[in-house]
Amino acid sequence: MAGGFTKLEWKSSENKEYVGNDPSAFIFKLGDDDSIETFECHKQSHVIETGKNRGPVFGQGDIDLSNPKSGFSLFGSSYTLPEGVEEDSEMANFYLFGEEKVDDFEVF
């Protein structure tokens, strides 16, 4: 299980828009052993992406649930990767959710 947190407002304007400046924003991953990993946003201009039919999206696709049937992750685009994981690698893309598609999500 993985998710994210931000204090920023999710908007539904006509065009997609990157929203930034939330140092408290993070992405998290819950491990099989109940461990929790957190990852800070290193690209503060791209904390979330908002817009009509564009959400929730953290970063530049670090978590992209704009289409829940084909949610994906380009982890590392805006949020810090764990040590030993390189951006744009298969390991980065599957790190949060594995090879499974997202089958359910909640926004609070």
N, C-alpha and C positions, 0 to 999 in steps of 0.2 A: 504494500500500500504506500502511496506517495501523495503529496499534496503541497500546498503553498499557503502563505499568509502575507497579506499586505493591508495597510491602513487606507490605501488609495481607493477611490470610488470607481466602480465599474460603470461605464457609460454605454449608451447605445446610439451614438451618432451614426450618420450615414457612412462615413469613411472610417477606416481603421486608423487608430492613433496610438502611438507609444506614449505611455505615461510614466513619469519617473519621480525621483526624489522621495524615497521612503527607505531610510537606512535600517528600519526594523523588518523589512520584507525578507522572507526566506522561503526556500523549498525544503521539504523534509521527506525522508524515506524511513519507513518502519521495517526493521529487519525481522526475519523469521524467529530470531531469539529475543524479540521485544526490544531490541536496541533502536535508538533513534539517531539518524544522521541529519544534520541541518547544513544548508548551503546558502551563503549570503549572496546578494546581488552585487556583482562587481561592475555592472554597467548601469549606473543609476538613472540614465536617460531612458532605459528600457525595462523598468520594473515589471509592468504589465502592458498588454495590448488590449485595447477596447474598441468597440464599434459594433454596428449592426451585424449580427451573425458572426461575431468574432470573440467568443469568450466561453469560458475563461481561458485566457492565455497568459502564462507567466513568461516574462522575457521575450526573446525573439524565437519563441517556439520551444523553450526549455521544457515547458509543459503546455501542450496545445490541445484543448478540448473543444475547439470551435465546432467540430463535427464529432460528437461522442462515439459514433460507430467506427470512426477511424482515427481516434485520438493518437497523438504521437509525441515524441520527445526529441528535441535537438538540444539535449542537455549540454550546458557549457557555453551557450551563445551569450547569455547575460548573467548566469549564476555560476558560482565557483564549483569546479569539479573536484571530486575526491582525488587525493594523491595517487598518481599512477594511471589516471584515466585521461586520455587526450581528447580535445575537442574534435568534432567531426568523425570520431571513430565509431565503429559498431558498438563497442563497449559503452561509450557515452550515450548513444541513442537508445540502448536497451537497459541502461543502469537503473532507472527509476521503476519501470514497469515490466521489465523482461521483454520477451517477444510477444506477450499477450496484448491484445487490444483492450482499451479501457471499456469496461462493461457497465460501469455505474460511477457517478460522481455527484457531489453535493456542494453547494455554495452557500455560505453563511454570511 
